[in-house]
């Protein structure tokens, strides 16, 4: 089942803060980079694509399995629906971390590619290799499910 993290701080430090700034995340505006949507579901763009480091550096929780599953969605509710059976296991504790991918923030060449981030479980019908070229899609989220103790 989903479980909330025991969070000490939500501010990235050291190398994660530098990576966030390189990726265009304003770490001075906490509310723009962090959301706690519901029990066990978080978005933290300050740890973009690396929620494991958020848990390890900013929480009192231990990761039991960092490879439960991952992928791309349009919103966190799609993750809850897609993994309903897994996340309802009362004998395990899970947390979901999301990172925002905005098409407007992508470079014209290279950039974020669909196939690099796992299965897409959304409904927006990507048609190109790079999100930059899918002009009908504005935002998606990379998600990662962790089992925690």
C-alpha positions in Angstrom: 0.0 0.0 0.0 1.1 3.6 -0.4 2.8 5.1 2.5 3.9 8.7 3.2 7.6 9.5 3.5 9.1 10.7 6.8 10.5 13.9 5.3 13.2 15.9 7.0 13.6 18.5 4.3 12.4 19.1 0.7 15.3 21.3 -0.3 17.9 19.7 -2.6 21.5 20.2 -1.5 24.9 19.9 -3.0 25.1 18.1 -6.4 21.3 17.7 -6.6 20.8 21.4 -6.2 23.3 22.1 -9.0 21.6 19.5 -11.3 18.2 21.0 -10.6 19.5 24.5 -11.6 21.1 23.1 -14.7 17.8 21.5 -15.6 16.0 24.9 -15.2 14.4 24.1 -11.8 14.0 27.2 -9.6 15.0 25.7 -6.2 14.3 29.0 -4.5 10.6 28.5 -5.1 9.8 25.3 -3.2 6.1 25.2 -4.1 6.9 25.1 -7.8 9.2 22.1 -7.5 7.5 20.0 -4.8 3.9 18.6 -4.5 2.5 16.0 -2.2 -0.6 14.9 -4.1 -1.9 12.3 -1.7 -0.7 9.4 0.5 2.6 8.2 -0.9 2.6 10.3 -4.1 5.1 13.1 -4.6 6.5 15.3 -7.4 9.9 16.8 -6.8 11.5 18.5 -9.7 14.5 19.5 -7.6 15.5 15.8 -7.8 14.5 15.5 -11.5 14.4 11.9 -12.6 16.1 10.8 -9.4 13.6 10.5 -6.6 15.8 7.8 -5.0 18.2 10.5 -3.9 15.4 12.6 -2.4 14.4 9.6 -0.3 18.0 8.8 0.7 19.0 12.4 1.5 15.8 14.0 2.8 13.8 11.3 4.4 14.1 8.9 7.4 12.8 6.0 5.2 14.9 3.2 3.8 14.4 1.9 0.2 13.8 -1.8 0.2 13.4 -2.1 -3.6 14.3 0.7 -6.0 13.2 -1.2 -9.1 9.5 -1.9 -8.5 8.5 -0.1 -11.8 8.9 3.2 -13.7 7.5 4.9 -16.7 5.8 8.0 -18.1 2.3 9.3 -17.4 0.0 12.3 -18.0 -0.9 12.5 -14.4 -0.4 10.6 -11.2 -3.9 9.1 -11.1 -2.9 7.1 -14.2 -0.2 5.5 -12.1 -2.6 4.7 -9.3 -5.0 3.1 -11.7 -2.4 1.2 -13.7 -0.8 -0.3 -10.6 -3.9 -0.6 -8.5 -3.3 -4.3 -7.7 0.3 -3.9 -6.8 -0.3 -0.8 -4.7 -3.1 -2.5 -2.7 -0.7 -5.1 -1.2 -1.1 -4.5 2.5 2.2 -6.4 3.2 4.4 -3.9 1.4 4.9 -0.1 1.6 5.3 1.9 -1.6 6.0 5.5 -2.6 5.6 7.1 -6.0 8.0 9.9 -7.1 7.3 12.0 -10.2 9.3 14.5 -12.2 7.9 17.0 -14.7 8.8 17.0 -18.4 7.6 20.2 -20.1 7.9 20.3 -23.9 8.5 24.1 -23.9 11.6 23.5 -21.8 13.2 21.1 -24.3 15.8 22.0 -26.9 15.0 21.9 -30.6 17.6 19.2 -31.1 18.1 16.2 -28.9 16.3 16.5 -25.5 13.9 14.2 -23.7 13.0 11.0 -25.6 10.0 8.8 -25.0 11.6 5.4 -25.1 14.3 6.2 -22.5 11.9 6.4 -19.6 9.9 3.2 -19.6 6.3 2.4 -20.6 4.0 5.4 -21.4 0.7 4.7 -19.7 -0.9 8.0 -20.7 -3.4 8.9 -23.4 -1.8 11.7 -25.4 -0.6 9.6 -28.4 3.1 10.5 -28.9 4.1 10.3 -32.5 7.8 11.3 -32.5 11.0 10.2 -30.8 11.4 13.5 -29.0 8.7 15.2 -26.9 9.8 18.6 -28.5 8.4 17.4 -31.8 5.0 16.3 -30.3 3.5 19.8 -30.4 0.1 18.4 -29.2 1.7 17.4 -25.9 2.7 20.0 -23.3 3.6 18.1 -20.2 4.2 14.5 -19.0 5.6 13.0 -15.8 8.3 10.4 -15.3 7.3 8.2 -12.4 9.2 5.7 -10.3 7.7 3.3 -7.7 9.8 2.4 -4.8 9.2 -0.1 -2.0 10.2 1.4 1.3 10.5 -0.1 4.8 
